[in-house]
């Protein structure tokens, strides 16, 4: 009986091909780990209420990812926590895959489920003063890379004024 390699010569060819593919992809990964890597900018650009029931609400969150690097950036997902005046609005994880072109941007949406009922008093108190700003914070982790991954911390905070979004017709 011959050796496994001599019986199946394509096994060694497959190994060589896999090694060649790996070595071809490796230089592209150096940007993600090198000192010339600049973290992408992640912004929450839109929050849309999909439905609201007493014990559950669903929001559609739209994010924009800007890639300042000179190489395309593969994104493998995002985990996040979103708060309004320190009240948890939503948290979760999206495992959407997309590629942000070099120097470009991409948008993606994900659904967030929450139960604001337990925070109803706080939310009502906030909305009673529509001219008062509401603090928001987005904390998350963007998963990048294909073979080697790099987790990029995301922290955005600011304020919105509910009165700016209320239509005078109501």
Buried (B, 14 or more C-beta within 10 A) or exposed (E): EEEEEEEEEEEEEEEEEEEEEEEEEEEBBEBBEEEEBEBBBBBBEEBEEEEEEEEEBBBEBBBBBBBBBEBBBBBBBBBBBBBBBEBBBBBBEBEEEEEBEEEEBBEBEBEBEBBBEEBEEBBEEBEEEEEEBBBBBBBBBBBBBEEEEBBBEBEBEEEEEBEEEEEEEE
